Amino acid sequence: MSSKLKKTQHSKIALLLTGGGARAAYQVGVLKAITQSMPRTAPLPFTIINGTSAGAINSAALACYASCAHLASKKLEWVWRNFSTSQVYKSDFLSVFSHLTRNILTSFQSEHINHPPASLLNNQPLRKLLNEILDLARIERNLHKNYLDAVSITASSYTTGDSVAFFQSLTQQPWQRAKREGQATRINVEHLMASSAIPMVFPSVNVYNHYFGDGSIHQLSPLSPSVHLGAEKIFIIGVDAPKELHPPGYQPHYPGLSNIAGHLLDSVFTDTLQSDLERLQRINRTLGLLPARDKHQELKQIETCIINPSQNFNMIAAQYYDDMPLAIKVLLRMIGVKKRSQSSLTSYLLFEKRYTQKLIEIGYQDGLKKLPEIRKFLELE
């Protein structure tokens, strides 16, 4: 039986990859555990792929190789296993501090002058990397060959304050809801740069004459793109790691700027997903109580399965803190981020291979532990 025929007999399953900077290496490990349990020539078990922030980049890479799950996983793993900070943002002393100085000076100029986007770091190397490793034209071919139904990349508009899902599909129509919308387009590198532009850390990106930043900022309903694109099941790989436990008698310190910034990023990347899952579960329960004849035509029951890290990423990042370039460590120390700081900023910005390899391994082990449950959910049995 062909893979195309098999897909039509299965539920429409969406993959949702959340944001989290360097933490997204964890997603690669989970995907590795899943694909290793599949036949070598099998396509990805997801016909709808949705990504936000760093998860958007992983999503686009998977969509490029949707026809072969093993190849998609291996391509993604190779990049994350060999990462260095300089591939994501400029990290030498001259580049870091000249960029910072330029941003400070332009802040004193007239508001009528068209300033370059302000940011802590310059992520132009990431644009170069994405153009080198991604053949995004393959997405259209995979859509025509029925390996995919849709791919979406979520970004946040600084112009309108809306969450925008840029999606590529042969059949789906755009949608408009309160503070969120779906725009049909052909996915390109600018969408990925916009979605992964962590607020204040990386510069905003101009897409269609609107400035966009990280897709997690205004994303009140992370599940929305999957639902609008026709998903019947949604498999979610999150990066919401367990919190560090403090010993009895622990006295908290007054939170500094770095701690507050870390908490804001944690909130942006994780909080809305949990509330959206709770909302979906309430809808499912309500629909389950209604007789078939009274079912709401616009609502349907959607199954979800989520996997989150089993280990605290902040503690792991502290172990590899010294792997970061010296200029970045100096910059972070200026805002109060040190090796043993409680801030989670390091775990988002540490694009060094020993750290990403560790997160891949954690994701792989977590995936193996839940593999029977995941395979059942993905209808791979």
C-alpha positions as CSV (number, residue, x, y, z in Angstrom):
1,M,0.0,0.0,0.0
2,S,1.5,3.4,-1.0
3,S,2.3,6.0,1.6
4,K,-0.1,8.5,-0.1
5,L,-3.0,6.0,0.3
6,K,-2.1,5.3,3.9
7,K,-2.2,9.0,4.7
8,T,-5.8,9.4,3.5
9,Q,-6.9,6.6,5.9
10,H,-5.3,8.3,8.9
11,S,-6.4,11.3,10.9
12,K,-5.1,14.6,10.0
13,I,-2.3,15.0,12.5
14,A,-0.6,18.3,13.1
15,L,2.8,18.9,14.7
16,L,3.2,22.0,16.8
17,L,6.7,23.1,17.7
18,T,6.9,25.9,20.2
19,G,9.6,28.6,20.7
20,G,12.5,28.8,23.0
21,G,15.8,29.8,21.2
22,A,18.5,27.2,21.8
23,R,16.0,25.1,23.8
24,A,14.5,24.0,20.5
25,A,17.3,21.4,20.3
26,Y,15.2,19.3,22.6
27,Q,12.6,19.0,19.8
28,V,15.2,17.4,17.6
29,G,15.8,14.6,20.1
30,V,12.1,13.8,20.5
31,L,11.7,13.7,16.7
32,K,14.7,11.4,16.5
33,A,13.1,8.9,18.9
34,I,9.9,8.9,16.8
35,T,11.5,8.6,13.4
36,Q,13.9,5.8,14.4
37,S,10.8,3.7,15.2
38,M,9.5,4.1,11.7
39,P,10.3,2.3,8.4
40,R,13.2,3.9,6.6
41,T,11.2,5.2,3.6
42,A,8.2,6.3,5.6
43,P,7.1,10.0,5.3
44,L,6.6,12.2,8.3
45,P,3.5,11.2,10.3
46,F,2.3,14.8,10.3
47,T,0.4,16.3,7.4
48,I,0.2,19.7,9.1
49,I,3.3,21.4,10.5
50,N,3.1,24.5,12.7
51,G,6.0,26.3,14.2
52,T,6.8,29.4,16.3
53,S,10.1,31.1,17.0
54,A,13.0,28.5,16.9
55,G,10.3,25.9,16.4
56,A,9.3,27.7,13.2
57,I,12.8,27.0,11.8
58,N,12.6,23.3,12.8
59,S,9.1,23.2,11.2
60,A,10.3,24.6,7.9
61,A,13.2,22.1,7.8
62,L,10.9,19.2,8.5
63,A,8.5,20.4,5.8
64,C,11.3,20.5,3.2
65,Y,11.9,16.7,3.8
66,A,8.4,15.6,4.6
67,S,8.6,12.7,2.1
68,C,11.2,10.9,4.3
69,A,10.9,11.1,8.1
70,H,14.4,9.6,8.6
71,L,16.1,12.1,6.3
72,A,14.2,15.0,7.8
73,S,15.3,14.0,11.3
74,K,18.9,13.4,10.3
75,K,19.2,16.8,8.5
76,L,17.8,18.6,11.5
77,E,20.0,16.8,13.9
78,W,23.2,17.4,12.0
79,V,22.7,21.2,12.1
80,W,21.8,21.3,15.9
81,R,24.7,18.9,16.8
82,N,27.2,21.2,15.1
83,F,25.9,24.6,16.2
84,S,28.0,27.5,17.3
85,T,26.9,30.9,18.5
86,S,28.5,32.6,15.6
87,Q,26.1,30.9,13.2
88,V,23.1,32.5,14.9
89,Y,24.3,36.0,16.0
90,K,27.6,38.0,15.8
91,S,29.6,37.2,18.9
92,D,33.0,38.8,18.5
93,F,33.9,41.9,20.7
94,L,33.9,44.4,17.8
95,S,30.5,43.3,16.3
96,V,28.8,42.9,19.7
97,F,29.8,46.3,21.2
98,S,29.6,48.3,17.9
99,H,26.1,47.0,17.4
100,L,25.2,47.9,21.0
101,T,26.8,51.4,20.7
102,R,24.9,52.1,17.4
103,N,21.6,51.2,19.0
104,I,22.3,53.5,22.0
105,L,23.3,56.4,19.7
106,T,20.2,56.0,17.4
107,S,17.9,56.1,20.4
108,F,18.8,59.9,20.8
109,Q,17.9,60.7,17.2
110,S,14.6,62.2,16.0
111,E,11.7,59.8,15.9
112,H,11.1,60.9,12.3
113,I,14.3,59.3,11.2
114,N,13.9,55.7,10.0
115,H,16.2,53.9,12.5
116,P,17.4,50.4,12.0
117,P,15.6,47.9,14.3
118,A,16.9,48.0,17.8
119,S,18.2,44.8,19.5
120,L,20.7,43.5,21.9
121,L,22.3,41.2,19.3
122,N,22.8,41.1,15.6
123,N,21.4,37.8,14.1
124,Q,22.4,38.3,10.5
125,P,24.4,35.1,10.5
126,L,21.2,33.2,11.1
127,R,19.7,34.6,7.9
128,K,22.9,33.4,6.0
129,L,22.7,29.9,7.6
130,L,19.0,29.5,6.7
131,N,19.6,30.5,3.1
132,E,22.4,27.9,2.9
133,I,20.7,24.9,4.5
134,L,17.0,25.3,3.6
135,D,15.6,24.6,0.1
136,L,12.1,26.0,0.8
137,A,11.0,25.3,-2.7
138,R,10.7,21.7,-1.6
139,I,7.7,22.6,0.5
140,E,5.5,23.3,-2.6
141,R,6.6,19.9,-4.1
142,N,5.7,18.1,-0.9
143,L,2.3,19.8,-0.9
144,H,1.6,18.7,-4.5
145,K,2.7,15.1,-3.7
146,N,0.3,15.0,-0.7
147,Y,3.1,14.5,1.8
148,L,1.8,17.7,3.4
149,D,-1.5,19.5,3.7
150,A,-0.2,22.7,5.1
151,V,2.8,24.4,6.8
152,S,2.4,27.5,9.0
153,I,4.9,29.9,10.6
154,T,3.6,32.2,13.4
155,A,4.9,35.7,13.9
156,S,3.8,38.7,15.9
157,S,3.0,42.0,14.3
158,Y,4.5,45.0,16.1
159,T,2.4,47.2,13.7
160,T,-1.1,45.8,14.5
161,G,-0.5,43.7,17.7
162,D,-1.9,40.6,16.0
163,S,-0.6,37.1,15.9
164,V,-0.2,36.2,12.2
165,A,0.1,32.6,11.0
166,F,1.8,32.7,7.6
167,F,0.7,29.4,6.0
168,Q,1.4,27.6,2.8
169,S,-1.3,25.2,1.5
170,L,-3.0,24.2,-1.8
171,T,-6.5,24.3,-0.4
172,Q,-6.8,26.2,2.9
173,Q,-8.4,29.6,3.0
174,P,-7.2,32.6,5.1
175,W,-8.9,33.3,8.4
176,Q,-9.5,36.3,10.7
177,R,-10.3,36.2,14.4
178,A,-9.8,38.6,17.3
179,K,-6.1,39.4,17.5
180,R,-5.1,36.6,15.2
181,E,-5.2,35.7,11.6
182,G,-4.0,33.3,8.9
183,Q,-2.3,34.7,5.7
184,A,-1.7,32.4,2.7
185,T,1.8,32.8,1.3
186,R,4.9,30.9,0.2
187,I,7.1,30.4,3.2
188,N,10.5,32.1,2.9
189,V,13.5,32.9,5.1
190,E,12.1,36.3,6.1
191,H,9.1,34.6,7.8
192,L,11.5,32.4,9.7
193,M,13.6,35.4,10.7
194,A,10.5,37.3,11.9
195,S,9.1,34.4,13.9
196,S,12.4,33.7,15.7
197,A,13.2,37.4,16.5
198,I,13.2,37.1,20.3
199,P,11.9,40.4,21.7
200,M,14.7,42.9,22.5
201,V,17.3,40.3,21.8
202,F,17.0,40.1,18.0
203,P,15.8,42.8,15.6
204,S,12.3,42.9,14.2
205,V,11.8,42.0,10.5
206,N,9.8,43.8,7.8
207,V,7.4,41.4,6.1
208,Y,4.9,42.9,3.7
209,N,5.4,46.4,5.1
210,H,4.7,45.3,8.7
211,Y,7.3,44.8,11.3
212,F,7.2,41.4,13.0
213,G,8.9,39.8,16.0
214,D,8.9,36.5,17.8
215,G,5.7,34.5,17.1
216,S,5.2,33.8,20.8
217,I,4.6,37.4,21.8
218,H,1.0,37.9,20.9
219,Q,0.1,34.3,20.5
220,L,-3.0,34.0,22.7
221,S,-4.0,30.8,21.0
222,P,-1.0,28.6,19.9
223,L,-3.3,25.8,18.8
224,S,-5.3,28.1,16.5
225,P,-3.3,27.6,13.3
226,S,-3.5,23.8,13.6
227,V,-7.2,23.9,14.1
228,H,-7.8,26.3,11.2
229,L,-5.7,24.2,8.9
230,G,-7.9,21.1,9.6
231,A,-6.1,19.1,12.3
232,E,-8.0,16.3,14.0
233,K,-5.0,15.6,16.3
234,I,-2.2,17.8,17.5
235,F,1.1,16.5,18.7
236,I,3.0,19.2,20.6
237,I,6.7,19.3,21.5
238,G,7.1,22.0,24.1
239,V,10.2,23.4,25.9
240,D,8.5,24.0,29.3
241,A,11.1,22.4,31.6
242,P,10.5,21.6,35.2
243,K,11.3,24.4,37.7
244,E,14.4,24.2,40.0
245,L,13.4,23.1,43.4
246,H,14.8,25.1,46.3
247,P,15.8,23.5,49.6
248,P,13.9,24.1,52.9
249,G,14.7,27.5,54.4
250,Y,15.7,29.0,51.0
251,Q,15.5,32.9,51.1
252,P,14.8,34.4,47.7
253,H,16.9,37.3,46.5
254,Y,15.4,40.6,45.1
255,P,14.9,39.9,41.4
256,G,17.4,41.7,39.2
257,L,16.9,42.9,35.5
258,S,18.2,39.6,34.2
259,N,15.8,37.5,36.4
260,I,12.8,39.6,35.3
261,A,13.9,39.3,31.6
262,G,14.2,35.5,32.0
263,H,10.7,35.3,33.6
264,L,9.2,37.4,30.8
265,L,10.7,35.0,28.2
266,D,9.5,32.0,30.1
267,S,6.0,33.5,30.2
268,V,6.1,34.4,26.4
269,F,7.2,30.9,25.4
270,T,5.1,28.7,27.7
271,D,2.2,30.2,29.5
272,T,-0.3,30.7,26.7
273,L,0.1,27.1,25.5
274,Q,-1.1,25.6,28.8
275,S,-4.2,27.9,29.0
276,D,-5.0,27.1,25.3
277,L,-4.8,23.4,26.0
278,E,-7.2,23.8,29.0
279,R,-9.6,25.7,26.8
280,L,-9.5,23.0,24.2
281,Q,-10.1,20.3,26.8
282,R,-13.2,22.2,28.0
283,I,-14.6,22.4,24.5
284,N,-13.9,18.7,24.0
285,R,-15.8,17.8,27.2
286,T,-18.7,20.1,26.2
287,L,-19.0,18.6,22.8
288,G,-18.9,15.1,24.3
289,L,-22.0,15.9,26.3
290,L,-24.0,17.0,23.3
291,P,-26.1,14.6,21.2
292,A,-24.8,14.1,17.7
293,R,-27.7,16.0,16.2
294,D,-26.8,19.1,18.3
295,K,-23.1,19.2,17.5
296,H,-21.9,22.7,16.6
297,Q,-20.8,22.8,12.9
298,E,-17.8,25.0,13.6
299,L,-16.5,23.0,16.5
300,K,-15.0,19.6,16.7
301,Q,-13.3,17.4,19.2
302,I,-9.5,17.5,18.7
303,E,-7.1,15.1,20.5
304,T,-3.8,16.4,21.8
305,C,-0.6,14.9,23.0
306,I,2.2,16.9,24.5
307,I,5.7,16.1,25.6
308,N,7.8,18.5,27.6
309,P,11.4,18.2,29.0
310,S,12.1,16.1,32.0
311,Q,15.1,18.2,33.2
312,N,15.6,21.8,34.1
313,F,17.3,23.6,31.2
314,N,18.5,26.5,33.3
315,M,20.6,24.2,35.4
316,I,22.0,22.4,32.3
317,A,22.8,25.8,30.6
318,A,24.8,26.8,33.7
319,Q,27.0,23.7,33.2
320,Y,27.9,24.9,29.7
321,Y,28.0,28.7,30.4
322,D,31.8,28.9,29.7
323,D,31.2,27.6,26.2
324,M,29.7,30.9,25.2
325,P,32.0,33.4,23.4
326,L,33.7,35.8,25.8
327,A,32.1,38.9,24.3
328,I,28.6,37.4,25.0
329,K,29.5,36.5,28.5
330,V,30.7,40.1,29.1
331,L,27.5,41.5,27.6
332,L,25.3,39.3,29.7
333,R,27.3,40.2,32.9
334,M,26.5,43.8,32.1
335,I,22.8,43.0,32.6
336,G,23.4,40.7,35.6
337,V,23.5,37.3,34.0
338,K,26.3,35.2,35.5
339,K,27.1,31.5,35.5
340,R,25.0,30.8,38.6
341,S,22.3,33.4,38.0
342,Q,18.7,32.3,38.3
343,S,17.9,34.0,35.0
344,S,16.9,31.6,32.1
345,L,18.4,33.9,29.5
346,T,21.4,31.7,29.1
347,S,19.3,28.7,28.3
348,Y,17.8,30.6,25.3
349,L,21.0,32.1,23.9
350,L,23.5,29.2,24.4
351,F,23.8,28.0,20.8
352,E,26.9,25.9,21.4
353,K,27.1,22.3,20.4
354,R,27.9,20.7,23.7
355,Y,24.7,22.3,25.1
356,T,22.5,21.5,22.1
357,Q,23.8,18.0,22.0
358,K,22.8,17.5,25.6
359,L,19.3,18.8,24.9
360,I,19.0,16.5,21.9
361,E,19.9,13.6,24.2
362,I,17.4,14.6,26.8
363,G,14.7,14.9,24.1
364,Y,15.7,11.5,22.7
365,Q,15.4,9.8,26.1
366,D,12.1,11.5,26.9
367,G,10.8,10.5,23.5
368,L,11.8,6.8,24.0
369,K,10.1,6.8,27.4
370,K,6.8,7.9,25.9
371,L,7.3,6.2,22.6
372,P,4.4,3.6,22.9
373,E,2.0,6.4,23.8
374,I,3.3,8.6,21.0
375,R,3.1,5.9,18.4
376,K,-0.4,5.1,19.4
377,F,-1.4,8.8,19.1
378,L,0.3,9.1,15.7
379,E,-1.4,5.9,14.5
380,L,1.9,4.3,13.8
381,E,0.9,0.9,15.4
